[in-house]
Amino acid sequence: KENRISWDATSFADGRYLLRVTATDLPDNYPEVALSASLESERFIIDNTPPRIEALSAKSEGGKLVIRFHAVDALSDLDSAEYSINGADWKPARPVNGMTDAAALDYLVEAPLPAGSEWTVAVRVTDENDNVEVSKIVVRP
């Protein structure tokens, strides 16, 4: 009876889906004159799972803090990666290949070596469906 519908996809498993909508005027007409029509969507992805951050490491090298990690998403391309040192503002992390264009990417960040005897390094990765994963490590020189 409604001409629009709201659909909460968070209750569906991650995967590729096809949606079919069927409309009919049967409730307001006799069965022999009722009409109906169906339309199928293009395939689309439901992805509610955040990317994974793997092999996060950081160490002091040549007066810089060198941060390495691998990010991977099962269904979607990655959208962005960022890092933060000791709770400072997030800064963009550029993938090794120079482009954020795949579901799995390696990252290498060279940041100025912060003061102190230990540092907390956090990385945040977002996929193209806005799922976010954060991972952190504590580094001692």
Residue frames as a rotation matrix with the C-alpha (Angstrom) as fourth column:
LYS 1
0.559 0.829 0.000 0.00
0.829 -0.559 0.000 0.00
0.000 0.000 -1.000 0.00
GLU 2
0.470 -0.491 -0.733 3.04
0.066 -0.809 0.584 2.27
-0.880 -0.323 -0.347 0.34
ASN 3
0.985 -0.149 0.085 4.89
0.072 -0.093 -0.993 3.74
0.156 0.984 -0.081 -2.64
ARG 4
0.120 -0.987 0.110 8.26
-0.606 -0.161 -0.779 3.55
0.787 0.028 -0.617 -0.86
ILE 5
0.920 0.084 -0.383 9.98
0.208 0.723 0.658 1.27
0.333 -0.685 0.648 1.60
SER 6
0.319 -0.846 0.427 12.87
-0.914 -0.394 -0.099 1.66
0.252 -0.359 -0.899 4.00
TRP 7
0.850 -0.080 -0.520 15.14
0.047 0.996 -0.076 -1.35
0.524 0.041 0.851 4.28
ASP 8
0.552 -0.673 0.492 17.65
-0.792 -0.238 0.563 -1.99
-0.262 -0.700 -0.664 7.05
ALA 9
0.644 -0.346 -0.682 20.40
-0.348 0.661 -0.664 -4.04
0.681 0.666 0.305 5.42
THR 10
-0.228 -0.800 0.555 22.38
-0.910 -0.029 -0.415 -4.43
0.348 -0.599 -0.721 8.65
SER 11
0.177 0.352 0.919 20.44
-0.719 0.684 -0.124 -7.59
-0.672 -0.639 0.374 9.49
PHE 12
0.971 0.129 -0.200 21.54
-0.236 0.626 -0.743 -9.31
0.029 0.769 0.638 6.26
ALA 13
0.464 -0.845 0.267 24.70
0.482 0.493 0.724 -11.32
-0.743 -0.208 0.636 5.85
ASP 14
-0.058 -0.590 -0.805 27.49
-0.583 -0.634 0.507 -9.79
-0.810 0.500 -0.307 3.79
GLY 15
-0.347 -0.102 0.932 27.28
0.548 0.785 0.290 -10.82
-0.761 0.611 -0.217 0.17
ARG 16
-0.968 0.067 -0.240 26.06
-0.238 -0.531 0.813 -10.02
-0.073 0.845 0.530 -3.30
TYR 17
-0.408 0.906 0.114 22.33
0.358 0.273 -0.893 -9.56
-0.840 -0.323 -0.436 -3.69
LEU 18
-0.889 0.368 0.273 19.66
0.175 -0.279 0.944 -9.06
0.423 0.887 0.184 -6.32
LEU 19
-0.721 0.665 -0.194 16.45
0.017 -0.263 -0.965 -7.29
-0.693 -0.699 0.178 -5.33
ARG 20
-0.755 0.584 0.298 13.08
0.452 0.136 0.881 -7.91
0.475 0.800 -0.367 -7.00
VAL 21
-0.776 0.593 -0.214 10.15
-0.224 -0.576 -0.786 -5.55
-0.589 -0.563 0.580 -6.42
THR 22
-0.736 0.638 0.227 6.67
0.577 0.416 0.703 -6.65
0.354 0.648 -0.674 -7.43
ALA 23
-0.821 0.547 -0.162 3.71
-0.376 -0.732 -0.568 -4.28
-0.429 -0.406 0.807 -7.43
THR 24
-0.752 0.650 0.112 0.08
0.576 0.566 0.590 -5.29
0.320 0.508 -0.800 -7.90
ASP 25
-0.732 0.602 0.319 -3.31
-0.638 -0.770 -0.010 -3.65
0.240 -0.211 0.948 -7.80
LEU 26
-0.569 0.478 -0.669 -5.05
0.231 0.874 0.428 -6.90
0.789 0.090 -0.608 -6.84
PRO 27
-0.759 0.319 -0.568 -6.25
0.610 0.044 -0.791 -5.64
-0.228 -0.947 -0.228 -3.44
ASP 28
-0.504 0.562 -0.656 -8.34
-0.251 -0.822 -0.512 -2.95
-0.827 -0.093 0.555 -5.20
ASN 29
-0.283 0.370 -0.885 -9.50
-0.958 -0.065 0.280 -4.92
0.046 0.927 0.373 -8.27
TYR 30
0.778 0.539 0.323 -11.19
-0.511 0.842 -0.175 -8.16
-0.366 -0.029 0.930 -9.27
PRO 31
0.106 -0.812 0.574 -8.67
-0.037 0.573 0.819 -10.97
-0.994 -0.108 0.030 -9.86
GLU 32
0.305 0.050 0.951 -9.50
0.834 0.469 -0.291 -11.20
-0.460 0.882 0.101 -13.59
VAL 33
0.785 -0.018 0.620 -8.58
0.396 -0.754 -0.524 -7.54
0.477 0.657 -0.584 -14.23
ALA 34
0.840 -0.509 -0.187 -5.80
-0.035 -0.396 0.918 -7.06
-0.542 -0.764 -0.351 -11.68
LEU 35
0.743 -0.670 -0.007 -2.36
-0.090 -0.089 -0.992 -6.09
0.664 0.737 -0.126 -12.95
SER 36
0.802 -0.593 -0.066 1.10
0.121 0.053 0.991 -6.70
-0.585 -0.803 0.114 -11.60
ALA 37
0.757 -0.653 0.011 4.65
-0.148 -0.188 -0.971 -5.85
0.636 0.733 -0.239 -12.61
SER 38
0.789 -0.585 -0.186 8.11
0.442 0.331 0.834 -6.80
-0.426 -0.740 0.520 -11.38
LEU 39
0.741 -0.659 0.128 11.49
-0.352 -0.544 -0.762 -5.15
0.572 0.519 -0.635 -11.66
GLU 40
0.743 -0.576 -0.341 14.88
0.668 0.607 0.429 -6.60
-0.040 -0.547 0.836 -10.71
SER 41
0.813 -0.522 -0.256 17.82
-0.412 -0.828 0.381 -4.52
-0.411 -0.205 -0.888 -9.60
GLU 42
0.340 -0.849 -0.405 21.40
-0.444 0.235 -0.865 -4.83
0.829 0.474 -0.297 -10.70
ARG 43
0.442 -0.284 -0.851 23.50
0.712 0.688 0.140 -6.98
0.546 -0.668 0.507 -8.39
PHE 44
0.379 -0.328 0.865 24.70
-0.493 -0.863 -0.111 -5.04
0.783 -0.385 -0.489 -5.35
ILE 45
-0.354 -0.636 -0.686 26.84
0.370 0.578 -0.727 -5.72
0.859 -0.511 0.030 -2.31
ILE 46
0.841 0.390 0.374 25.82
-0.237 -0.356 0.904 -5.64
0.486 -0.849 -0.207 1.32
ASP 47
-0.045 -0.930 -0.366 29.00
0.501 0.296 -0.813 -5.17
0.864 -0.220 0.453 3.32
ASN 48
0.809 0.384 0.445 28.62
-0.203 -0.527 0.825 -4.53
0.552 -0.758 -0.349 7.04
THR 49
0.760 -0.589 -0.272 31.98
0.621 0.536 0.572 -5.98
-0.191 -0.604 0.774 8.04
PRO 50
0.782 -0.516 -0.350 34.95
-0.480 -0.857 0.189 -3.64
-0.398 0.020 -0.917 8.53
PRO 51
0.551 -0.692 -0.466 38.27
-0.352 0.313 -0.882 -4.21
0.756 0.650 -0.071 6.81
ARG 52
0.875 -0.377 -0.303 41.01
0.472 0.532 0.703 -6.12
-0.103 -0.759 0.643 8.64
ILE 53
0.605 -0.786 0.131 44.30
-0.736 -0.614 -0.284 -4.53
0.303 0.075 -0.950 9.63
GLU 54
0.945 -0.316 -0.083 47.13
0.326 0.926 0.190 -7.06
0.017 -0.207 0.978 9.56
ALA 55
0.241 -0.970 0.018 50.85
0.948 0.232 -0.216 -7.05
0.206 0.069 0.976 10.35
LEU 56
0.864 0.063 0.499 50.85
-0.005 -0.991 0.133 -3.63
0.503 -0.117 -0.856 12.02
SER 57
0.304 -0.825 -0.477 54.38
0.950 0.227 0.213 -2.68
-0.067 -0.518 0.853 13.02
ALA 58
0.875 -0.146 0.461 56.25
-0.051 -0.976 -0.213 0.49
0.481 0.163 -0.862 13.86
LYS 59
0.500 -0.766 -0.404 59.88
0.817 0.262 0.514 1.16
-0.288 -0.587 0.757 14.70
SER 60
0.698 -0.384 -0.605 62.44
-0.278 -0.923 0.265 3.90
-0.660 -0.017 -0.751 14.81
GLU 61
0.341 -0.602 0.722 64.56
0.873 0.488 -0.006 3.94
-0.349 0.633 0.692 11.64
GLY 62
-0.418 -0.649 0.636 66.99
0.859 -0.510 0.045 6.71
0.295 0.565 0.771 10.67
GLY 63
-0.966 0.001 -0.259 65.41
0.126 -0.874 -0.470 9.33
-0.227 -0.486 0.844 12.89
LYS 64
-0.472 0.866 -0.162 61.87
-0.770 -0.316 0.554 8.55
0.428 0.386 0.817 11.68
LEU 65
-0.388 0.484 0.784 59.02
-0.412 0.670 -0.618 6.42
-0.824 -0.563 -0.060 12.93
VAL 66
-0.735 0.082 -0.673 58.33
-0.628 0.290 0.722 3.87
0.254 0.954 -0.162 10.20
ILE 67
-0.227 0.793 0.565 54.83
-0.538 0.381 -0.752 2.36
-0.812 -0.474 0.341 10.28
ARG 68
-0.819 0.003 -0.574 53.87
-0.506 0.469 0.724 -0.64
0.271 0.883 -0.382 8.15
PHE 69
-0.414 0.689 0.595 50.57
-0.265 0.534 -0.803 -2.49
-0.871 -0.490 -0.038 7.85
HIS 70
-0.971 0.239 -0.031 48.39
0.065 0.385 0.920 -4.44
0.232 0.891 -0.390 5.46
ALA 71
-0.467 0.884 0.032 44.65
-0.514 -0.241 -0.823 -3.78
-0.720 -0.401 0.567 5.11
VAL 72
-0.970 0.191 -0.148 42.16
-0.006 0.591 0.807 -6.09
0.242 0.784 -0.572 3.44
ASP 73
-0.335 0.931 0.143 38.38
-0.750 -0.172 -0.638 -6.18
-0.570 -0.321 0.756 2.97
ALA 74
-0.555 0.115 0.824 36.48
0.213 0.977 0.007 -9.29
-0.804 0.180 -0.567 1.92
LEU 75
0.117 0.762 0.637 33.93
0.878 0.221 -0.426 -7.62
-0.465 0.609 -0.643 -0.38
SER 76
0.941 0.338 0.030 34.67
0.323 -0.866 -0.381 -3.95
-0.103 0.368 -0.924 -0.96
ASP 77
0.120 -0.895 0.429 37.57
0.580 -0.287 -0.762 -1.81
0.805 0.340 0.485 -2.07
LEU 78
-0.132 -0.271 -0.953 39.31
0.942 -0.334 -0.036 0.18
-0.309 -0.903 0.300 0.63
ASP 79
0.710 0.473 0.522 38.48
0.609 -0.784 -0.117 3.88
0.354 0.401 -0.845 0.72
SER 80
0.455 -0.582 0.673 41.05
-0.464 -0.801 -0.379 5.41
0.760 -0.140 -0.635 3.06
ALA 81
0.419 -0.402 -0.814 43.67
0.806 0.577 0.131 4.75
0.417 -0.711 0.566 5.71
GLU 82
0.531 -0.227 0.816 44.95
-0.357 -0.934 -0.027 7.08
0.768 -0.277 -0.577 8.41
TYR 83
0.007 -0.554 -0.832 47.39
0.760 0.544 -0.356 7.00
0.650 -0.630 0.425 11.28
SER 84
0.721 0.154 0.676 47.72
-0.302 -0.807 0.507 8.80
0.624 -0.569 -0.535 14.59
ILE 85
-0.190 -0.834 -0.518 50.71
0.476 0.384 -0.792 8.95
0.859 -0.397 0.324 16.93
ASN 86
-0.848 -0.167 -0.502 50.09
0.527 -0.175 -0.832 9.46
0.051 -0.970 0.237 20.66
GLY 87
-0.076 0.955 -0.288 46.46
0.868 -0.079 -0.491 10.48
-0.491 -0.287 -0.822 20.09
ALA 88
-0.687 -0.199 -0.699 47.27
-0.097 -0.928 0.359 13.36
-0.720 0.314 0.618 17.74
ASP 89
0.225 0.787 -0.575 45.06
-0.734 -0.251 -0.631 14.24
-0.641 0.564 0.521 14.78
TRP 90
0.409 0.009 0.913 44.55
0.407 0.893 -0.191 11.55
-0.817 0.450 0.362 12.15
LYS 91
-0.102 -0.500 -0.860 46.79
-0.723 -0.557 0.410 11.91
-0.684 0.663 -0.305 9.09
PRO 92
0.806 0.467 -0.365 46.32
-0.584 0.519 -0.625 10.15
-0.102 0.716 0.691 5.75
ALA 93
-0.108 -0.785 0.611 48.35
-0.262 0.615 0.744 7.01
-0.959 -0.080 -0.272 5.12
ARG 94
0.286 0.131 -0.949 49.20
-0.946 -0.122 -0.302 6.46
-0.155 0.984 0.089 1.48
PRO 95
0.862 0.030 0.507 49.32
-0.020 1.000 -0.024 2.91
-0.507 0.010 0.862 0.12
VAL 96
-0.080 -0.980 0.182 52.64
0.136 0.170 0.976 1.60
-0.988 0.102 0.120 -1.19
ASN 97
-0.300 -0.008 0.954 51.27
0.917 0.275 0.290 1.47
-0.265 0.961 -0.075 -4.76
GLY 98
-0.971 -0.189 -0.145 50.18
0.163 -0.972 0.171 5.13
-0.173 0.143 0.975 -4.48
MET 99
-0.560 0.827 -0.047 46.47
-0.586 -0.355 0.728 4.50
0.585 0.436 0.684 -5.15
THR 100
-0.673 0.487 0.557 43.58
-0.339 0.466 -0.817 3.38
-0.657 -0.739 -0.149 -2.97
ASP 101
-0.174 0.524 -0.833 42.02
-0.984 -0.064 0.165 1.17
0.034 0.849 0.527 -5.61
ALA 102
-0.348 -0.026 -0.937 41.74
-0.266 0.961 0.072 -2.37
0.899 0.274 -0.342 -4.29
ALA 103
0.738 0.675 -0.007 40.38
-0.257 0.291 0.922 -4.58
0.624 -0.678 0.388 -1.53
ALA 104
0.765 -0.569 -0.302 43.88
0.590 0.432 0.682 -5.32
-0.258 -0.700 0.666 -0.21
LEU 105
0.667 -0.554 0.499 46.72
-0.025 -0.685 -0.728 -2.82
0.745 0.473 -0.471 0.12
ASP 106
0.180 -0.716 -0.674 50.06
0.975 0.221 0.026 -2.46
0.131 -0.662 0.738 1.87
TYR 107
0.898 0.135 0.418 50.94
0.083 -0.987 0.140 0.79
0.431 -0.091 -0.898 3.65
LEU 108
-0.013 -0.929 -0.371 54.27
0.983 0.056 -0.175 2.35
0.183 -0.367 0.912 4.58
VAL 109
0.867 0.307 0.393 54.33
0.211 -0.940 0.268 5.62
0.451 -0.150 -0.880 6.53
GLU 110
-0.254 -0.927 -0.276 57.43
0.872 -0.097 -0.479 7.56
0.418 -0.363 0.833 7.52
ALA 111
0.772 0.577 0.269 56.58
0.348 -0.736 0.580 10.07
0.532 -0.354 -0.769 10.24
PRO 112
0.003 -0.759 0.652 58.78
-0.503 -0.564 -0.655 12.41
0.864 -0.326 -0.383 12.25
LEU 113
-0.311 -0.208 -0.927 60.09
0.569 0.740 -0.357 10.63
0.761 -0.639 -0.112 15.33
PRO 114
0.608 0.596 0.524 58.09
-0.059 -0.625 0.778 11.90
0.792 -0.504 -0.345 18.31
ALA 115
-0.382 -0.686 0.619 59.67
-0.696 -0.227 -0.681 12.77
0.608 -0.691 -0.391 21.64
GLY 116
0.444 0.548 0.709 59.39
-0.893 0.338 0.298 10.35
-0.076 -0.765 0.639 24.50
SER 117
-0.600 -0.721 0.347 60.39
-0.729 0.671 0.135 6.83
-0.330 -0.173 -0.928 25.41
GLU 118
-0.710 0.407 0.574 57.32
0.508 0.861 0.017 5.08
-0.487 0.303 -0.819 23.99
TRP 119
-0.759 0.455 -0.465 54.71
-0.627 -0.702 0.337 5.88
-0.173 0.548 0.819 21.38
THR 120
-0.227 0.772 0.594 51.18
0.241 0.636 -0.733 4.69
-0.943 -0.023 -0.331 20.71
VAL 121
-0.881 -0.058 -0.469 50.54
-0.437 -0.277 0.856 4.25
-0.180 0.959 0.219 17.01
ALA 122
-0.113 0.907 0.406 46.95
0.113 0.418 -0.902 3.82
-0.987 -0.056 -0.149 15.83
VAL 123
-0.979 -0.068 -0.191 45.82
-0.180 -0.143 0.973 3.13
-0.094 0.987 0.127 12.29
ARG 124
-0.136 0.989 0.052 42.29
-0.127 0.035 -0.991 3.44
-0.983 -0.141 0.121 10.96
VAL 125
-0.990 -0.141 0.021 41.05
-0.011 0.218 0.976 1.92
-0.142 0.966 -0.218 7.70
THR 126
-0.126 0.981 -0.146 37.69
-0.400 -0.185 -0.898 2.58
-0.908 -0.055 0.415 6.03
ASP 127
-0.664 -0.019 0.747 36.14
0.595 0.592 0.544 0.64
-0.453 0.806 -0.382 3.16
GLU 128
-0.947 0.251 0.203 33.94
-0.015 -0.662 0.749 2.14
0.322 0.706 0.631 0.44
ASN 129
0.000 0.981 -0.192 30.84
0.402 0.176 0.898 1.21
0.915 -0.077 -0.395 2.49
ASP 130
0.081 -0.070 0.994 32.04
-0.588 -0.809 -0.009 3.31
0.805 -0.584 -0.107 5.46
ASN 131
0.931 0.051 -0.362 32.94
0.230 0.688 0.688 0.30
0.284 -0.724 0.629 7.64
VAL 132
0.399 -0.779 0.483 35.84
-0.665 -0.609 -0.434 1.27
0.632 -0.148 -0.761 9.90
GLU 133
0.766 -0.296 -0.570 38.51
0.544 0.770 0.332 -0.74
0.341 -0.565 0.751 11.70
VAL 134
0.566 -0.618 0.545 41.08
-0.673 -0.729 -0.128 0.68
0.476 -0.294 -0.829 14.13
SER 135
0.737 -0.440 -0.513 44.18
0.574 0.808 0.133 -1.06
0.356 -0.393 0.848 15.43
LYS 136
0.699 -0.530 0.479 46.99
-0.590 -0.807 -0.031 0.20
0.403 -0.261 -0.877 17.65
ILE 137
0.506 -0.637 -0.582 50.35
0.676 0.712 -0.190 -0.79
0.535 -0.297 0.791 19.02
VAL 138
0.934 -0.353 -0.044 52.76
-0.222 -0.675 0.704 0.61
-0.278 -0.648 -0.709 21.60
VAL 139
0.635 -0.771 0.042 56.31
0.352 0.240 -0.905 1.14
0.688 0.589 0.424 20.37
ARG 140
0.855 -0.505 -0.116 59.36
-0.065 -0.327 0.943 1.28
-0.514 -0.799 -0.313 22.63
PRO 141
0.667 -0.635 -0.390 62.70
-0.648 -0.237 -0.724 2.20
0.367 0.736 -0.570 21.07
